[in-house]
Amino acid sequence: MKRFFCFFVFLIHLNSCTTEFKPATFNTVTIEKSFDADITGTYDNAKGKSELSEAINTSIKNAIIGTLSSIKNKTELNTILKEFNSEYLSFKKDFPDASEPIWELNIETELLYQSQDIITIAISVYEFKGGAHGNEKIKFLNLNAKSGQVLNQNDIVKKMDAFYTLAQKHFVKSLEVEEDNLTMEDFFFGKPFQLPENIGFSDDGLVLLYNAYEIASYNQGYTEFIIPFDDVESYLKIN
């Protein structure tokens, strides 16, 4: 009986080892197709064909598509790239004498953070269709590391009112080290402090990033600051 019990314990231990969670690993996918417009891109891709990898890759592609300025209800990235190119060719045909530079679409992602609970990927998209300047935007994609599902701010942060106060404090603190002598009044277009659309994780802490036009003029570009984990940990549901 003792031998049987030991063998039973061994089987339980063996099963627990074989079902141990394996975090996703990533490689980089490059857009290699040649277009008439200047279309380039490299983005992170979870390796393998597991349900987790498939869910992560679907979330990444959907987030990239959602970051583009005009998607026309399309759900396939390759289709959107072809349509961007076709739109450029139509423009060239309709305005053959136009001196506008070649249209550009650049897509890049960066794996900012990965733990047993969360993955944060930064998605950067630059679009130029003529005019004074292009449109550049960054989006933080936070994913459940075990399911690949997208997490929103309420999935990440608890005590939102208290977190708002903490974030405002660190925003003001970040301005103190800037050489431009900016103050709170230079942001938010006369309104009170507001949290950004982008909140994500990095090795240094929680990153808060505002895109151009979100809180300031285009010329000021991105505005970002970090709340160290030591300060923000008690406000997080996951890390």
MDAnalysis code that builds the backbone (N, CA, C; Angstrom):
import MDAnalysis as mda
import numpy as np

u = mda.Universe.empty(717, n_residues=239, atom_resindex=np.repeat(np.arange(239), 3), trajectory=True)
u.add_TopologyAttr("name", ["N", "CA", "C"] * 239)
u.add_TopologyAttr("resid", np.arange(1, 240))
u.add_TopologyAttr("resname", ["MET", "LYS", "ARG", "PHE", "PHE", "CYS", "PHE", "PHE", "VAL", "PHE", "LEU", "ILE", "HIS", "LEU", "ASN", "SER", "CYS", "THR", "THR", "GLU", "PHE", "LYS", "PRO", "ALA", "THR", "PHE", "ASN", "THR", "VAL", "THR", "ILE", "GLU", "LYS", "SER", "PHE", "ASP", "ALA", "ASP", "ILE", "THR", "GLY", "THR", "TYR", "ASP", "ASN", "ALA", "LYS", "GLY", "LYS", "SER", "GLU", "LEU", "SER", "GLU", "ALA", "ILE", "ASN", "THR", "SER", "ILE", "LYS", "ASN", "ALA", "ILE", "ILE", "GLY", "THR", "LEU", "SER", "SER", "ILE", "LYS", "ASN", "LYS", "THR", "GLU", "LEU", "ASN", "THR", "ILE", "LEU", "LYS", "GLU", "PHE", "ASN", "SER", "GLU", "TYR", "LEU", "SER", "PHE", "LYS", "LYS", "ASP", "PHE", "PRO", "ASP", "ALA", "SER", "GLU", "PRO", "ILE", "TRP", "GLU", "LEU", "ASN", "ILE", "GLU", "THR", "GLU", "LEU", "LEU", "TYR", "GLN", "SER", "GLN", "ASP", "ILE", "ILE", "THR", "ILE", "ALA", "ILE", "SER", "VAL", "TYR", "GLU", "PHE", "LYS", "GLY", "GLY", "ALA", "HIS", "GLY", "ASN", "GLU", "LYS", "ILE", "LYS", "PHE", "LEU", "ASN", "LEU", "ASN", "ALA", "LYS", "SER", "GLY", "GLN", "VAL", "LEU", "ASN", "GLN", "ASN", "ASP", "ILE", "VAL", "LYS", "LYS", "MET", "ASP", "ALA", "PHE", "TYR", "THR", "LEU", "ALA", "GLN", "LYS", "HIS", "PHE", "VAL", "LYS", "SER", "LEU", "GLU", "VAL", "GLU", "GLU", "ASP", "ASN", "LEU", "THR", "MET", "GLU", "ASP", "PHE", "PHE", "PHE", "GLY", "LYS", "PRO", "PHE", "GLN", "LEU", "PRO", "GLU", "ASN", "ILE", "GLY", "PHE", "SER", "ASP", "ASP", "GLY", "LEU", "VAL", "LEU", "LEU", "TYR", "ASN", "ALA", "TYR", "GLU", "ILE", "ALA", "SER", "TYR", "ASN", "GLN", "GLY", "TYR", "THR", "GLU", "PHE", "ILE", "ILE", "PRO", "PHE", "ASP", "ASP", "VAL", "GLU", "SER", "TYR", "LEU", "LYS", "ILE", "ASN"])
u.atoms.positions = np.array([
    [0.822, -1.203, 0.000],
    [0.000, 0.000, 0.000],
    [0.857, 1.254, 0.000],
    [1.954, 1.238, 0.753],
    [2.851, 2.376, 0.812],
    [3.473, 2.634, -0.556],
    [3.833, 1.544, -1.252],
    [4.422, 1.676, -2.583],
    [3.438, 2.309, -3.552],
    [2.197, 1.871, -3.481],
    [1.156, 2.393, -4.371],
    [0.956, 3.893, -4.120],
    [0.966, 4.282, -2.845],
    [0.773, 5.682, -2.502],
    [1.908, 6.541, -3.055],
    [3.129, 6.049, -2.937],
    [4.284, 6.787, -3.457],
    [4.193, 6.948, -4.975],
    [3.751, 5.879, -5.650],
    [3.612, 5.929, -7.103],
    [2.528, 6.933, -7.503],
    [1.441, 6.977, -6.706],
    [0.337, 7.904, -6.969],
    [0.817, 9.352, -6.828],
    [1.602, 9.627, -5.783],
    [2.154, 10.964, -5.575],
    [3.062, 11.349, -6.742],
    [3.852, 10.362, -7.233],
    [4.743, 10.605, -8.364],
    [3.957, 11.006, -9.605],
    [2.826, 10.322, -9.862],
    [2.009, 10.624, -11.033],
    [1.429, 12.036, -10.952],
    [0.989, 12.436, -9.748],
    [0.456, 13.787, -9.560],
    [1.526, 14.827, -9.865],
    [2.731, 14.587, -9.352],
    [3.843, 15.518, -9.576],
    [4.192, 15.585, -11.057],
    [4.201, 14.434, -11.737],
    [4.522, 14.395, -13.155],
    [3.483, 15.161, -13.962],
    [2.220, 14.994, -13.621],
    [1.156, 15.686, -14.338],
    [1.245, 17.196, -14.142],
    [1.598, 17.631, -12.931],
    [1.709, 19.060, -12.662],
    [2.850, 19.671, -13.453],
    [3.912, 18.895, -13.692],
    [5.042, 19.398, -14.469],
    [4.677, 19.548, -15.938],
    [3.908, 18.575, -16.440],
    [3.561, 18.603, -17.861],
    [2.516, 19.669, -18.171],
    [1.744, 20.095, -17.166],
    [0.719, 21.107, -17.403],
    [1.164, 22.488, -16.931],
    [2.429, 22.638, -16.600],
    [2.951, 23.923, -16.148],
    [2.793, 24.971, -17.251],
    [2.381, 26.175, -16.859],
    [2.152, 27.243, -17.831],
    [3.453, 27.627, -18.532],
    [3.400, 27.697, -19.846],
    [4.553, 28.104, -20.640],
    [4.261, 29.466, -21.255],
    [5.013, 30.484, -20.873],
    [4.751, 31.823, -21.414],
    [5.030, 31.888, -22.909],
    [4.376, 32.820, -23.579],
    [4.558, 32.996, -25.021],
    [5.957, 33.508, -25.325],
    [6.498, 33.062, -26.431],
    [7.752, 33.600, -26.946],
    [7.461, 34.247, -28.299],
    [8.276, 35.227, -28.661],
    [7.955, 36.056, -29.819],
    [9.086, 36.067, -30.841],
    [8.693, 36.216, -32.100],
    [9.633, 36.575, -33.145],
    [9.081, 37.813, -33.852],
    [9.796, 38.278, -34.866],
    [9.398, 39.493, -35.572],
    [8.982, 39.160, -36.997],
    [7.824, 39.658, -37.378],
    [7.322, 39.499, -38.744],
    [7.575, 40.796, -39.506],
    [8.115, 40.674, -40.707],
    [8.398, 41.842, -41.540],
    [7.468, 41.853, -42.748],
    [6.904, 43.012, -43.043],
    [6.097, 43.155, -44.256],
    [7.051, 43.225, -45.442],
    [7.073, 42.178, -46.244],
    [8.063, 42.066, -47.307],
    [7.512, 42.407, -48.689],
    [6.202, 42.468, -48.844],
    [5.618, 42.765, -50.148],
    [5.999, 44.172, -50.587],
    [6.294, 44.333, -51.877],
    [6.663, 45.634, -52.431],
    [5.410, 46.377, -52.892],
    [5.320, 47.675, -52.544],
    [4.188, 48.515, -52.914],
    [4.687, 49.752, -53.653],
    [3.771, 50.427, -54.313],
    [4.103, 51.703, -54.948],
    [4.281, 52.793, -53.899],
    [3.399, 52.818, -52.918],
    [3.571, 53.698, -51.770],
    [4.683, 53.138, -50.883],
    [5.191, 53.982, -49.998],
    [6.256, 53.558, -49.088],
    [5.617, 52.875, -47.874],
    [5.394, 51.584, -47.974],
    [4.738, 50.810, -46.916],
    [5.741, 49.845, -46.316],
    [6.005, 50.002, -45.030],
    [6.954, 49.143, -44.331],
    [6.367, 48.740, -42.985],
    [6.898, 47.689, -42.426],
    [6.402, 47.279, -41.117],
    [7.128, 46.079, -40.549],
    [7.302, 46.088, -39.248],
    [7.779, 44.936, -38.493],
    [6.950, 44.868, -37.224],
    [6.445, 43.691, -36.919],
    [5.620, 43.578, -35.716],
    [5.850, 42.242, -35.024],
    [5.603, 42.245, -33.709],
    [5.824, 41.049, -32.892],
    [4.766, 39.999, -33.195],
    [5.205, 38.740, -33.151],
    [4.329, 37.610, -33.442],
    [4.655, 36.487, -32.460],
    [3.639, 36.005, -31.758],
    [3.851, 34.896, -30.824],
    [4.130, 33.612, -31.605],
    [5.158, 32.891, -31.223],
    [5.549, 31.680, -31.935],
    [4.565, 30.540, -31.673],
    [4.497, 29.620, -32.625],
    [3.709, 28.406, -32.428],
    [2.270, 28.546, -32.868],
    [1.542, 27.424, -32.727],
    [0.144, 27.354, -33.155],
    [-0.806, 27.075, -31.996],
    [-0.357, 27.315, -30.771],
    [-1.208, 27.070, -29.613],
    [-2.351, 28.070, -29.584],
    [-3.374, 27.776, -28.771],
    [-4.494, 28.702, -28.627],
    [-4.013, 30.054, -28.095],
    [-3.027, 30.015, -27.187],
    [-2.502, 31.256, -26.627],
    [-1.834, 32.091, -27.714],
    [-0.980, 31.457, -28.523],
    [-0.292, 32.182, -29.592],
    [-1.284, 32.770, -30.584],
    [-2.279, 31.979, -30.952],
    [-3.276, 32.453, -31.911],
    [-4.047, 33.647, -31.344],
    [-4.395, 33.582, -30.059],
    [-5.144, 34.681, -29.433],
    [-4.294, 35.948, -29.360],
    [-3.027, 35.792, -28.984],
    [-2.131, 36.947, -28.904],
    [-1.961, 37.594, -30.271],
    [-1.717, 36.783, -31.294],
    [-1.484, 37.331, -32.634],
    [-2.725, 38.005, -33.203],
    [-3.892, 37.451, -32.898],
    [-5.140, 38.091, -33.325],
    [-5.298, 39.447, -32.641],
    [-4.985, 39.503, -31.344],
    [-5.088, 40.763, -30.603],
    [-4.115, 41.800, -31.136],
    [-2.900, 41.378, -31.480],
    [-1.903, 42.310, -32.018],
    [-2.360, 42.878, -33.352],
    [-2.815, 42.017, -34.252],
    [-3.241, 42.494, -35.569],
    [-4.463, 43.398, -35.467],
    [-5.400, 43.041, -34.610],
    [-6.587, 43.884, -34.429],
    [-6.210, 45.253, -33.866],
    [-5.232, 45.266, -32.958],
    [-4.796, 46.537, -32.373],
    [-4.087, 47.397, -33.415],
    [-3.280, 46.783, -34.270],
    [-2.626, 47.532, -35.342],
    [-3.678, 48.152, -36.254],
    [-4.654, 47.350, -36.662],
    [-5.723, 47.838, -37.540],
    [-6.484, 48.983, -36.877],
    [-6.762, 48.830, -35.587],
    [-7.497, 49.859, -34.864],
    [-6.727, 51.151, -34.700],
    [-5.398, 51.107, -34.847],
    [-4.566, 52.296, -34.706],
    [-4.506, 53.095, -36.000],
    [-4.794, 52.454, -37.130],
    [-4.767, 53.145, -38.420],
    [-5.913, 54.141, -38.516],
    [-5.681, 55.219, -39.237],
    [-6.651, 56.316, -39.252],
    [-7.910, 55.988, -40.040],
    [-7.797, 55.208, -41.112],
    [-9.003, 54.864, -41.871],
    [-8.952, 53.391, -42.237],
    [-9.875, 52.623, -41.668],
    [-9.839, 51.170, -41.870],
    [-11.045, 50.657, -42.652],
    [-12.098, 51.460, -42.775],
    [-13.255, 51.106, -43.601],
    [-13.811, 49.713, -43.275],
    [-13.869, 49.420, -41.985],
    [-14.469, 48.163, -41.508],
    [-13.751, 46.914, -42.001],
    [-12.509, 47.053, -42.426],
    [-11.735, 45.881, -42.861],
    [-11.112, 45.206, -41.642],
    [-10.949, 43.891, -41.721],
    [-10.419, 43.129, -40.591],
    [-9.104, 42.430, -40.914],
    [-8.641, 42.520, -42.160],
    [-7.386, 41.870, -42.551],
    [-6.325, 42.923, -42.833],
    [-5.172, 42.786, -42.173],
    [-4.107, 43.773, -42.318],
    [-3.615, 43.848, -43.757],
    [-3.427, 42.711, -44.408],
    [-2.931, 42.715, -45.791],
    [-3.889, 43.454, -46.722],
    [-5.191, 43.295, -46.501],
    [-6.185, 43.995, -47.312],
    [-6.074, 45.498, -47.121],
    [-5.851, 45.931, -45.892],
    [-5.733, 47.351, -45.593],
    [-4.491, 47.942, -46.256],
    [-3.393, 47.204, -46.247],
    [-2.162, 47.678, -46.893],
    [-2.379, 47.840, -48.398],
    [-3.050, 46.878, -49.005],
    [-3.338, 46.957, -50.444],
    [-4.233, 48.144, -50.753],
    [-5.206, 48.404, -49.892],
    [-6.111, 49.529, -50.125],
    [-5.395, 50.870, -49.964],
    [-4.471, 50.952, -49.012],
    [-3.670, 52.170, -48.854],
    [-2.885, 52.423, -50.138],
    [-2.298, 51.370, -50.690],
    [-1.529, 51.498, -51.925],
    [-2.436, 51.897, -53.099],
    [-3.607, 51.281, -53.175],
    [-4.549, 51.599, -54.256],
    [-5.020, 53.046, -54.169],
    [-5.232, 53.516, -52.940],
    [-5.648, 54.905, -52.743],
    [-4.564, 55.864, -53.221],
    [-3.313, 55.505, -52.951],
    [-2.186, 56.324, -53.404],
    [-2.115, 56.351, -54.927],
    [-2.287, 55.200, -55.573],
    [-2.250, 55.135, -57.033],
    [-3.392, 55.945, -57.652],
    [-4.548, 55.894, -57.020],
    [-5.683, 56.686, -57.503],
    [-5.397, 58.176, -57.398],
    [-4.761, 58.562, -56.296],
    [-4.388, 59.966, -56.119],
    [-3.414, 60.403, -57.214],
    [-2.410, 59.573, -57.481],
    [-1.418, 59.907, -58.512],
    [-2.077, 60.012, -59.885],
    [-3.059, 59.152, -60.134],
    [-3.753, 59.174, -61.427],
    [-4.607, 60.427, -61.564],
    [-5.296, 60.807, -60.484],
    [-6.181, 61.963, -60.525],
    [-5.407, 63.286, -60.520],
    [-4.217, 63.281, -59.915],
    [-3.414, 64.504, -59.825],
    [-1.981, 64.207, -60.287],
    [-1.801, 63.953, -61.579],
    [-0.480, 63.546, -62.092],
    [0.593, 64.621, -61.930],
    [0.184, 65.875, -61.837],
    [1.164, 66.959, -61.722],
    [1.426, 67.377, -60.279],
    [0.795, 66.705, -59.356],
    [0.976, 67.065, -57.942],
    [2.412, 66.803, -57.513],
    [2.929, 67.718, -56.713],
    [4.317, 67.595, -56.251],
    [4.418, 66.975, -54.864],
    [3.310, 66.399, -54.392],
    [3.306, 65.781, -53.059],
    [4.322, 64.639, -53.002],
    [5.036, 64.499, -51.857],
    [5.934, 63.352, -51.701],
    [5.155, 62.040, -51.702],
    [5.873, 60.952, -51.851],
    [5.252, 59.634, -51.842],
    [4.545, 59.386, -50.505],
    [3.392, 58.753, -50.561],
    [2.676, 58.430, -49.334],
    [3.451, 57.381, -48.530],
    [3.300, 57.449, -47.206],
    [4.022, 56.531, -46.327],
    [3.074, 55.871, -45.328],
    [3.357, 54.626, -45.039],
    [2.688, 53.903, -43.955],
    [3.723, 52.999, -43.309],
    [4.027, 53.281, -42.060],
    [5.023, 52.493, -41.335],
    [4.418, 51.952, -40.053],
    [4.585, 50.664, -39.836],
    [4.037, 49.985, -38.655],
    [5.184, 49.310, -37.902],
    [5.286, 49.569, -36.611],
    [6.300, 48.912, -35.773],
    [5.686, 48.564, -34.419],
    [6.148, 47.470, -33.848],
    [5.747, 47.146, -32.481],
    [6.988, 46.855, -31.649],
    [6.820, 46.983, -30.348],
    [7.916, 46.682, -29.417],
    [7.341, 45.996, -28.186],
    [7.910, 44.868, -27.835],
    [7.507, 44.166, -26.617],
    [8.126, 44.890, -25.429],
    [7.298, 45.631, -24.691],
    [7.794, 46.449, -23.592],
    [7.965, 45.658, -22.299],
    [7.060, 44.690, -22.082],
    [7.036, 44.036, -20.766],
    [6.334, 42.694, -20.879],
    [6.836, 41.726, -20.131],
    [6.178, 40.416, -20.094],
    [6.399, 39.785, -18.732],
    [5.307, 39.360, -18.104],
    [5.357, 38.640, -16.838],
    [4.444, 37.427, -16.936],
    [4.261, 36.726, -15.838],
    [3.344, 35.591, -15.821],
    [1.890, 36.033, -15.996],
    [1.615, 37.311, -15.750],
    [0.235, 37.794, -15.781],
    [-0.087, 38.711, -16.958],
    [0.890, 39.475, -17.418],
    [0.571, 40.515, -18.404],
    [1.685, 40.677, -19.432],
    [1.260, 41.051, -20.639],
    [2.172, 41.392, -21.728],
    [1.791, 42.788, -22.205],
    [2.776, 43.677, -22.330],
    [2.528, 45.004, -22.883],
    [3.326, 45.174, -24.166],
    [2.635, 45.522, -25.235],
    [3.262, 45.751, -26.538],
    [2.927, 47.165, -26.987],
    [3.954, 47.914, -27.381],
    [3.754, 49.258, -27.923],
    [3.635, 49.166, -29.434],
    [2.572, 49.737, -29.968],
    [2.325, 49.748, -31.417],
    [2.489, 51.179, -31.915],
    [3.392, 51.356, -32.864],
    [3.654, 52.680, -33.427],
    [3.274, 52.680, -34.901],
    [2.437, 53.626, -35.290],
    [1.990, 53.736, -36.681],
    [2.228, 55.160, -37.172],
    [2.848, 55.278, -38.348],
    [3.038, 56.575, -38.991],
    [2.381, 56.537, -40.359],
    [1.484, 57.488, -40.621],
    [0.795, 57.587, -41.906],
    [1.010, 58.978, -42.501],
    [1.359, 58.993, -43.773],
    [1.494, 60.267, -44.476],
    [0.762, 60.184, -45.802],
    [-0.224, 61.068, -45.976],
    [-0.981, 61.139, -47.223],
    [-0.935, 62.555, -47.785],
    [0.226, 63.171, -47.687],
    [0.376, 64.542, -48.145],
    [0.055, 65.528, -47.039],
    [0.246, 66.799, -47.334],
    [-0.033, 67.820, -46.337],
    [1.216, 68.265, -45.612],
    [1.014, 69.009, -44.538],
    [2.137, 69.589, -43.808],
    [2.955, 68.536, -43.077],
    [2.288, 67.523, -42.565],
    [3.004, 66.478, -41.826],
    [2.147, 65.225, -41.778],
    [2.780, 64.142, -41.409],
    [2.070, 62.883, -41.294],
    [1.350, 62.756, -39.959],
    [0.727, 61.617, -39.762],
    [0.001, 61.326, -38.534],
    [0.693, 60.157, -37.840],
    [1.224, 60.417, -36.666],
    [1.947, 59.380, -35.920],
    [1.224, 59.097, -34.612],
    [1.078, 57.829, -34.293],
    [0.332, 57.449, -33.091],
    [0.944, 56.210, -32.458],
    [0.943, 56.191, -31.137],
    [1.404, 55.026, -30.375],
    [0.230, 54.489, -29.564],
    [0.110, 53.190, -29.530],
    [-0.931, 52.537, -28.740],
    [-0.299, 51.446, -27.882],
    [-0.611, 51.424, -26.584],
    [-0.173, 50.348, -25.709],
    [-1.226, 49.243, -25.720],
    [-0.780, 48.046, -26.032],
    [-1.658, 46.882, -26.011],
    [-1.292, 46.029, -24.812],
    [-2.221, 45.916, -23.855],
    [-2.014, 45.084, -22.668],
    [-2.810, 43.794, -22.818],
    [-2.125, 42.669, -22.675],
    [-2.750, 41.372, -22.877],
    [-2.616, 40.501, -21.637],
    [-3.640, 39.710, -21.391],
    [-3.556, 38.658, -20.374],
    [-2.548, 37.625, -20.861],
    [-1.486, 37.403, -20.099],
    [-0.400, 36.532, -20.550],
    [-0.806, 35.069, -20.657],
    [-1.909, 34.701, -20.031],
    [-2.345, 33.300, -20.052],
    [-3.442, 33.030, -21.078],
    [-4.129, 34.081, -21.513],
    [-5.222, 33.878, -22.483],
    [-5.036, 34.663, -23.773],
    [-4.219, 35.712, -23.727],
    [-4.024, 36.555, -24.898],
    [-5.112, 37.580, -25.100],
    [-6.059, 37.672, -24.169],
    [-7.163, 38.610, -24.298],
    [-6.725, 40.031, -23.903],
    [-7.345, 41.013, -24.533],
    [-7.002, 42.411, -24.292],
    [-7.498, 42.847, -22.913],
    [-6.642, 43.580, -22.201],
    [-6.988, 44.123, -20.888],
    [-7.185, 45.625, -21.008],
    [-8.236, 46.150, -20.380],
    [-8.430, 47.595, -20.351],
    [-7.906, 48.160, -19.033],
    [-8.014, 49.466, -18.869],
    [-7.447, 50.099, -17.680],
    [-8.080, 49.585, -16.396],
    [-9.379, 49.303, -16.413],
    [-10.048, 48.809, -15.212],
    [-9.625, 47.389, -14.864],
    [-9.094, 46.642, -15.835],
    [-8.558, 45.313, -15.557],
    [-7.203, 45.396, -14.873],
    [-6.542, 46.540, -15.013],
    [-5.172, 46.709, -14.518],
    [-5.129, 47.487, -13.212],
    [-5.931, 48.546, -13.142],
    [-5.844, 49.487, -12.023],
    [-7.047, 49.335, -11.093],
    [-6.783, 49.340, -9.797],
    [-7.839, 49.409, -8.799],
    [-7.736, 50.766, -8.099],
    [-8.760, 51.113, -7.338],
    [-8.774, 52.419, -6.662],
    [-8.524, 53.534, -7.685],
    [-9.332, 53.605, -8.739],
    [-9.072, 54.508, -9.855],
    [-8.971, 55.965, -9.414],
    [-9.814, 56.391, -8.474],
    [-9.748, 57.777, -8.008],
    [-8.416, 58.074, -7.328],
    [-7.961, 57.138, -6.513],
    [-6.683, 57.314, -5.830],
    [-5.535, 57.242, -6.837],
    [-5.671, 56.382, -7.829],
    [-4.644, 56.277, -8.861],
    [-4.557, 57.577, -9.660],
    [-5.689, 58.190, -9.925],
    [-5.722, 59.476, -10.628],
    [-4.866, 60.508, -9.882],
    [-5.042, 60.571, -8.572],
    [-4.278, 61.515, -7.755],
    [-2.787, 61.197, -7.810],
    [-2.451, 59.900, -7.741],
    [-1.048, 59.483, -7.821],
    [-0.453, 59.864, -9.170],
    [-1.187, 59.607, -10.243],
    [-0.696, 59.903, -11.589],
    [-0.474, 61.403, -11.766],
    [-1.388, 62.207, -11.268],
    [-1.243, 63.658, -11.372],
    [0.023, 64.126, -10.653],
    [0.267, 63.564, -9.501],
    [1.464, 63.913, -8.724],
    [2.729, 63.602, -9.515],
    [2.770, 62.430, -10.148],
    [3.970, 62.044, -10.900],
    [4.078, 62.806, -12.217],
    [2.938, 63.207, -12.789],
    [2.989, 64.035, -13.992],
    [3.653, 65.374, -13.678],
    [3.221, 66.008, -12.606],
    [3.807, 67.284, -12.207],
    [5.288, 67.107, -11.893],
    [5.616, 66.009, -11.237],
    [7.017, 65.734, -10.893],
    [7.871, 65.571, -12.149],
    [7.298, 64.954, -13.189],
    [8.047, 64.750, -14.432],
    [8.341, 66.076, -15.122],
    [7.474, 67.088, -14.942],
    [7.699, 68.385, -15.560],
    [8.859, 69.128, -14.908],
    [9.136, 68.807, -13.656],
    [10.186, 69.519, -12.925],
    [11.576, 69.230, -13.471],
    [11.740, 68.102, -14.166],
    [13.063, 67.749, -14.703],
    [13.201, 68.149, -16.176],
    [12.132, 68.706, -16.759],
    [12.191, 69.152, -18.148],
    [12.923, 70.492, -18.247],
    [13.622, 70.671, -19.355],
    [14.370, 71.905, -19.561],
    [13.503, 73.018, -20.147],
    [12.283, 72.687, -20.599],
    [11.427, 73.684, -21.247],
    [10.607, 74.506, -20.258],
    [10.751, 74.218, -18.974],
    [10.017, 74.948, -17.930],
    [8.507, 74.925, -18.154],
    [7.989, 73.786, -18.559],
    [6.561, 73.642, -18.788],
    [5.837, 73.449, -17.463],
    [4.588, 73.884, -17.420],
    [3.751, 73.707, -16.240],
    [2.462, 73.010, -16.650],
    [1.643, 72.669, -15.667],
    [0.378, 71.997, -15.932],
    [-0.486, 72.803, -16.901],
    [-0.385, 74.133, -16.837],
    [-1.213, 74.993, -17.674],
    [-0.865, 74.879, -19.156],
    [0.313, 74.337, -19.465],
    [0.720, 74.167, -20.863],
    [0.094, 72.925, -21.491],
    [-0.663, 72.163, -20.718],
    [-1.261, 70.924, -21.195],
    [-2.782, 70.938, -20.968],
    [-3.447, 69.955, -21.521],
    [-4.874, 69.692, -21.267],
    [-5.803, 70.798, -21.754],
    [-5.280, 71.763, -22.523],
    [-6.113, 72.786, -23.162],
    [-7.032, 73.490, -22.157],
    [-6.460, 73.811, -21.002],
    [-7.212, 74.542, -19.995],
    [-8.095, 73.690, -19.113],
    [-8.136, 72.393, -19.359],
    [-8.961, 71.505, -18.543],
    [-8.119, 70.897, -17.420],
    [-8.756, 70.263, -16.416],
    [-7.999, 69.615, -15.345],
    [-7.181, 68.441, -15.872],
    [-6.277, 67.973, -15.055],
    [-5.459, 66.803, -15.401],
    [-6.353, 65.631, -15.794],
    [-5.922, 64.888, -16.802],
    [-6.654, 63.693, -17.217],
    [-5.685, 62.555, -17.499],
    [-6.145, 61.342, -17.258],
    [-5.332, 60.176, -17.545],
    [-5.245, 59.965, -19.053],
    [-4.142, 59.412, -19.540],
    [-4.010, 59.161, -20.973],
    [-4.762, 57.910, -21.401],
    [-4.938, 57.773, -22.711],
    [-5.507, 56.540, -23.244],
    [-4.530, 55.389, -23.065],
    [-3.229, 55.710, -23.087],
    [-2.199, 54.681, -23.029],
    [-1.593, 54.540, -21.640],
    [-1.855, 53.405, -21.014],
    [-1.206, 53.034, -19.759],
    [-0.688, 51.618, -19.934],
    [0.606, 51.421, -19.756],
    [1.198, 50.102, -19.958],
    [2.356, 49.860, -19.017],
    [2.926, 48.679, -19.109],
    [3.997, 48.265, -18.206],
    [5.352, 48.318, -18.899],
    [6.375, 48.627, -18.118],
    [7.762, 48.499, -18.558],
    [8.556, 47.940, -17.389],
    [9.822, 47.656, -17.612],
    [10.643, 47.131, -16.526],
    [10.850, 48.152, -15.417],
    [10.661, 49.428, -15.726],
    [10.886, 50.489, -14.737],
    [9.633, 50.855, -13.953],
    [8.464, 50.429, -14.430],
    [7.229, 50.773, -13.750],
    [6.086, 50.929, -14.734],
    [5.058, 51.628, -14.313],
    [3.879, 51.843, -15.152],
    [4.102, 53.091, -16.015],
    [3.960, 52.925, -17.325],
    [4.186, 54.023, -18.266],
    [2.848, 54.650, -18.649],
    [2.779, 55.963, -18.596],
    [1.600, 56.705, -19.044],
    [2.028, 57.587, -20.210],
    [1.386, 57.423, -21.357],
    [1.809, 58.127, -22.571],
    [0.631, 58.814, -23.242],
    [0.831, 60.086, -23.579],
    [-0.151, 60.876, -24.318],
    [0.351, 61.069, -25.739],
    [-0.504, 60.789, -26.713],
    [-0.157, 61.063, -28.091],
    [-0.258, 62.552, -28.383],
    [0.341, 62.966, -29.504],
    [0.227, 64.353, -29.947],
    [-1.250, 64.696, -30.124],
    [-1.595, 65.906, -29.746],
    [-2.968, 66.423, -29.782],
    [-3.821, 65.945, -28.616],
    [-3.367, 64.912, -27.882],
    [-4.208, 64.401, -26.792],
    [-4.257, 65.395, -25.637],
    [-3.113, 66.009, -25.350],
    [-3.090, 66.991, -24.262],
    [-2.344, 68.263, -24.642],
    [-1.695, 68.297, -25.789],
    [-0.901, 69.469, -26.159],
    [-0.860, 69.587, -27.674],
    [-0.164, 70.598, -28.175],
    [-0.085, 70.815, -29.613],
    [0.761, 69.735, -30.275],
    [0.633, 69.633, -31.600],
    [1.387, 68.637, -32.355],
    [2.892, 68.824, -32.182],
    [3.318, 70.083, -32.110],
    [4.756, 70.369, -32.021],
    [5.381, 69.817, -30.749],
    [4.586, 69.635, -29.705],
    [5.128, 69.086, -28.458],
    [5.270, 67.573, -28.512],
    [4.676, 66.950, -29.521],
    [4.851, 65.512, -29.710],
    [4.286, 64.691, -28.570],
    [4.956, 63.569, -28.308],
    [4.501, 62.681, -27.241],
    [4.846, 63.247, -25.877],
    [4.013, 62.930, -24.916],
    [4.297, 63.243, -23.521],
    [4.139, 61.955, -22.729],
    [5.181, 61.565, -22.019],
    [5.093, 60.328, -21.236],
    [5.846, 60.462, -19.925],
    [5.427, 59.696, -18.956],
    [6.127, 59.631, -17.677],
    [5.911, 58.253, -17.076],
    [6.736, 57.906, -16.108],
    [6.720, 56.577, -15.495],
    [6.467, 56.706, -13.998],
    [5.579, 55.865, -13.506],
    [5.377, 55.743, -12.060],
    [6.094, 54.465, -11.627],
    [7.138, 54.569, -10.810],
    [7.886, 53.374, -10.400],
    [6.986, 52.355, -9.691],
    [7.352, 51.075, -9.829],
    [6.553, 50.008, -9.224],
    [6.408, 50.187, -7.713],
    [7.451, 50.684, -7.063],
    [7.375, 50.862, -5.606],
    [6.238, 51.796, -5.221],
    [5.939, 52.776, -6.087],
    [4.881, 53.739, -5.792],
    [3.514, 53.276, -6.244],
    [3.470, 52.459, -7.311],
    [2.185, 52.149, -7.937],
    [1.673, 50.744, -7.641],
    [2.521, 49.906, -7.049],
    [2.168, 48.493, -6.884],
    [0.855, 48.279, -6.142],
    [0.594, 49.066, -5.127],
    [-0.631, 48.876, -4.333],
    [-1.884, 49.303, -5.083],
    [-1.722, 49.944, -6.246],
    [-2.870, 50.375, -7.054],
    [-3.161, 49.409, -8.207],
    [-2.354, 48.355, -8.326],
    [-2.458, 47.453, -9.463],
    [-3.165, 46.150, -9.085],
    [-3.971, 45.671, -10.008],
    [-4.597, 44.362, -9.853],
    [-3.657, 43.256, -10.302],
    [-2.766, 43.578, -11.248],
    [-1.794, 42.623, -11.782],
    [-0.496, 43.360, -12.035],
    [0.596, 42.618, -12.144],
    [1.864, 43.233, -12.548],
    [2.813, 42.173, -13.096],
])
